[in-house]
Amino acid sequence: MRNLLHGILAGTVIFGSYAAIAPGVAHATPARGITGTTLGAFTSGNTDYTLRELTIAPGGSTGWHFHDGNLYGVVRSGTLTHYDSSCAVDGTYGPGATIVEPSGHGYIHMGRNVGREPVVLDVLYVLPSGSPMFEDAPNPGCPFD
């Protein structure tokens, strides 16, 4: 899986070099301490592919959200703590780890950096054309944001 994901990410970077490349900031409710840069983007058929580098500062969070398509990520540095809507940790990901986030309202989740160094991720968004990168979701009742 890791080699496949790295191949997809590398292919997206190469192809994306021909696409419009624009900086951006990742947002979700209530995101804090997170920045993002779009490395490449293209559309094939009815699917948008976007490769982004995300950095989550110590104490930062993506906020609660979900996606309309699947996401595939690789942790470059730091440790990402990932929570599902039951407030449980559903994964802890360190350098080199791959992350797959399924799509839909049924998978509300949040990533947090509870460590002392920034978390840097390469994330490939595979979304229906025209879909937002994420959809904000309210805190599902967890004692943290």
Buried (B, 14 or more C-beta within 10 A) or exposed (E): EEEEBBEBBEBBBEBBEEBEEEEEEBBBBBBBBBBBBBBBBBEEEEEBBBBBBBBBBEEBBBBBBBBBBBBBBBBBEBBBBBBBBEEEEEBEBEEEBBBEBEBEEEBBBBBBBBBEEBBBBBBBBBBEEEBEBBBBBEBBEBEEE
